[in-house]
Amino acid sequence: MQTKKILPVLACALISSPALALDISFFNYEGNDFFTQDWLDTLEQAARVYEDYIKDDLNVRVNLGSASLGYPAEGGATISYDTSFRHDWEGEITFDDTTNWYFGTSESFSGYDVFTVALHELGHVLGIGLVDTWEKWVDESYFTGANAMNAYGGPVPLYYSDHNGLYDHWVNGTMSALPVTGTLQLSIFNPSISGGERRYLTELDLAGLKDIGWDVSVVPEPETLYMLLAGLGIVGLVARRHRRAA
């Protein structure tokens, strides 16, 4: 999955108000027909995962673009922020317009999963691999943030992106456990995502977000928890067990 710094940000302090929590909004600034309702619904679903895990008060604007890229997506941001993450935040994600995209909820499918790719790219918009609070934990080709090392069991090997000269992903093939269930899965911040593959945020991914400064909850809100359990088939299994016990 390719990323690059692409969008300057106009930042302004949030007006003092009751807690708003993280709020991610999408804008089709090209005004084309590529981003159908299926696209917007799935992007919102991915955004809600971050909104459920991250407890900071922040408005995030994500500008959407489409182009013939030759690979599923690219995204990232040039970000203006302070260390308390209390400034408005803006980024851009561009999706390849020739890819066979998948919008459904089945765990068995062909094509590239919009939800998984969006989850990956939104992590870059929120700073994974791009902000200086990520870079300060990069020691040669390893990430040394305390939370990530605790989740991984030591310094986390990083992938070097030739096109932007940054160590901006976990190394390809990095596995981590899913929150709550403990199921092992490829991290969402591996540099590549294959067709027919559905992923979720892992403990390592969340630890990386925490190391760069986000206030991350270990346990997701009910909506994301249900989606995670349903994706692993656990909700249906529990239901069947309840029916047998009735």
Secondary structure, 3 states (H helix, E strand, C coil): CEECCCCCCCCCECCCCCCCCEEEEEECCCCCCCCCHHHHHHHHHHHHHHHHHECCCEEEEEEEEEECCCCCEEEECCCCCCCCCCECEEEEEEEECCCCEECCCCCCCCCEEHHHHHHHHHHHHCCCCCCHHHHCCEECCEECCHHHHHHHCCCEEEEEECCCCEEEEECCCCEEECCCCCCEEECCCCCCCCCCCCCCCCHHHHHHHHHCCCCECCCCCHHHHHHHHHHCCHHHHHHHHHHHHC
